[in-house]
Amino acid sequence: MPIAFIPATPLSHHPLRRATLQTTRPRPLAPSPPARRARHVPLATMSAAPLKPLVPILMGSGSDMKYCSKIADALTALGIDSELRIASAHKIPARLLSVIEAYEACPRPKLYIAVAGRSNALSGMLDCAVTAPVISCPPYSDTFGGADLFSSIRMPSGVAPALVLEPAGAALLAAKTLGVYDPQVRQSVATLQKANRDRLFIDDALSVTKTYAPQIAAVREAAQTMVETTPSLVFASAAAATVSAVRNGKVRDQYDFVGNDNAGNEKANLVALVTTDRQSAFDRVLAAIPFKGAVLNQTAAWWFENTRHIIPNHVVSVPHPNVTIARRCKPFPVEFVVRGYITGSTDTSLWKNYSNGVRNYCGIDFPEGLAKNQKLDANVLTPTTKEDAGDRPIAPKDVVAEGLMSQADWDTCAKAAMSLFEYGQKVAGDNGLILVDTKYEFGRDDDGTIRLIDEVHTPDSSRYWLSTSYKARTSKGEEPENIDKEFLRLWFRDNCDPYDKSKELPDAPADLVDELSRRYIMLYELITGQSFDFSAESGPSAIASSVDAFVASFAGASR
């Protein structure tokens, strides 16, 4: 409902100012017309647009300027205008009243903040002179051991400025008060409060995961990480004979076999996806990171389980933290990249193309004036092809025109991708994260059902930022804060020539390996809101035993 703000009564009518302002005898008032009964006009019928609130910050001397600037900065972050004025209640009371009168004549909704130490007459005098709320925020002084605060605590009857002792707190109280009538300010307060809560999520996750150092080091020292896999390592000897194809990726190895899909099909075409602990860069394996594979596989499993209401997926079972048994699907040759922000540095990234002058990207027209890392007005789907020569951005109409997908299949997958991303953003936001962008892959199973496949919302397939500091950092032109995983790659770049494949790479420092493991686990706990489970055994033998148990649980596994 629109709110009409009524200008305050000019201070010239205030008892405090009559003696000062009326220097000549006032002229007689003209006769008033016959009184008419006032007609009540509901606020909803008033068409005047709401005025933007203003917070005058009055200080006793220039020495308070630095302190007051902190209040002004906090108000700016909340989207509230402020003005800094110097007017001592003790030394220039007439000037103070003149300044107040000018503000009271301004129709903008206001709240005043008074900053004065020692003998604080400013906040009391200000509160007596205005009808708007007043906040007293005196700077602390060691000179009197804090005793000067009593002049701000004790006020005469009829004088009631609020007392807040921190600049940011004064700004927050001002925003909460003005937010009662201003929905934009109210939203700014809610955003700030969420950022404060999100920081606690991050700090708690950091504190908890630091205690995992012994478990991480023990796996590394015992060489219980998974780097290479083979059919005999993943399957028992009898079941290994059923493997019909093997594909090795940067992190995951895929084994096609025949088994029970838990839906009554004893000879379904299945695939065992083994997520290893390999950390790759420069087209080389840099190190084995304890629990990395388990983090990625369990993160994907968590999202698969919690997005079944949006679209079916390929998961049949997760017999081990590193392993997913899935229905074999024929993938569509398109990756569904969904973005909520304009960022990135690769050739297919939105920001890289936009900064090079591209304004129509994947069939979408983007306006002028966008800044790096800016939130888009709406999430966008920017598909890419999956080609040996590299991914190629493509418009939806061209996906169909080039025969990569039918229109019906495209519509199904595109709708699912946007719904998955929207759901992912909500879950991430509840846990102190921003889901910036991600990719989805879809495929069709033997029954013709379109399913979500590959991985979903993992730290490797998705970009996450920390929401607690996003607004503050981007407003200063800084990169958003994230849980960085690039430091190990940078160490190799700084300590050898990682592109020279004629030479062996040096061993990655143990402390960096363990720290990267901790950060992966921290991401898992932040993304899912769950504690990481260390109880499962790591290493090839444990994986083979778990998969063997799954394969042995049904008959007719051989082809």
C-alpha positions, 0 to 999 in steps of 0.5 A: 500500500503506498505510504504518504509522508506528511511534512513535519511541523516547521520548528518555528511553531515549536515552543523551544524556538518561539522566543528565538524566531519571533523577533517582530510582533506577528501580524494578525491572522486573516479571518478563517472561513467557516469550519468544515468537517474534515473528510478522511482520505485513506492512505491507499487513495493518496497517489504521492510516491513515497519519499526516500528516507534521510538520516541526519547525523549530528556531531558535537565537533569535527573530532567525531567525523571519523566515528560518524563516517562509520555510521554513514558507511553502514547506512549506505550499505543499507541503502539509506541516505545520510548527511553529516553535520557539526553543531554543538549543543553547548557551544552553538545552540542557536546554530543547532536549532537552525539546522534542525529547523531546516531538516524538519521543514524537509518532507522526507521521512527522517530519523536522527543520530546524535554523536557527542561524548563527555557531557552529551547535551546534543541527543537530549536537545535534539530529541526535544526539538523533533518528533522523529526518533533520535538515536544517541551513539556517543563515542567511547573515551578512555579518558573517563574510563567510560563514565561519560556515558552516564550523560547519555544514559540518564535523560530528563522526563519527556526526553527519550533518545535511544542509546546504541554504542556501536556505529553499525548498531546505530545504523541498523536500528535506524534502518529497522525503524525506517523499515516499518514504513519502507519495504526497500529498507526492510529488505535491506535489513533482512539481507544484512541479517542473513549475511550475518547468519551466513557468516556463522555458517562459514565460521562454524564449518571452518572451525569444525573441519579443522578438527578433521586433520588427523583423519585426513592425514591418516588416509594420506599417510596410509596411501588409502586414496583412490587414483587408478581403477581397473575392473578387478579393483572395482568388481569381484573377479566373477563380476568383472567379466560382465564389464563391457566398456571402460571410460576414464575421465579426469576424476571419474571412471565409468564401467558398463555392466549388466545387473539388477536396477532395483526395479525388477529388471535383473538384466538392466544395462547399468554403469558403475561410476567411480569417483577417484581422488585425482586432482588434475591440472595442466593435463596431468594428475597433481596429487591424490586428495583424501576423501575428494572422490567421496565428497564429489560422489556423495554431494551428487548423490545428495542432490540426486535424492533431493531433486527427484521431485523435479526430474527422474535421475539415473541413480540405482544405488550408492554402495560406497561413498566413492561409487554410484551404480546408475542406469545406463543412459544415452546422453544428449550431446548438449550441456545445459549451463545455467547462470545466475550471475555474469562471471567467468574467464574461459572462452565459453564463459558469459563474462569473457564473451560480454567483455569482448563485446558480445551482446547476443549470447546463446540466443539471449540479448544482454543489455549494455552496462553489466558489470563482472560478477553482477547478479542477472535479472533472471537466471539464463540457460546458455547451452553448449555442445559436447564436442572433441574439439571443445565446447561450443555455445549454441542457441536453443533454436540451433540445438534443434535445427542442427538435429542435436535434440528434438524440440520436445526433448529440448523443452523437457530438459530445459524446463528441468534445468531451470527448475533444478537451478532455482531449487539449488539456489534456494538450498545453497542460500539457506546454507550461506552460499550462492549457487552462481552457475552450473551445468546439467547433463541429461540422457535417455534410458532403455525405456525411453525415460529422460533422466538427469545424469552425470553429476549435479551441483558438485563443487567441481561442476558448479561455482559457489560463492560465500553469500555473507560477503558478496555485496560488500566485496562486489560493491568495492570491485573485489572478486566474490569470496569463495572456498578456493581450490586453486592454490595447489595448482598455483604451487605447481605453477610456481615450483616447476614447469607443469607443462613439461611432460618429459619431467616428473612432477614434484610431490605436492606438499603434504600440508597443501594436500591436507588443506585441499581435502579439508576444503572439499569436505567443508564444501560438502558440509556447507552444500548439504548441511550434513556432517561428513561421514568418515566411517567408510573405509577408503581405498581400492579394496574397500571399494571392490568389496562394496561393489562386489556386495552390490553385484552379489545381491542379485542373480544373473549378473553375467551377460 
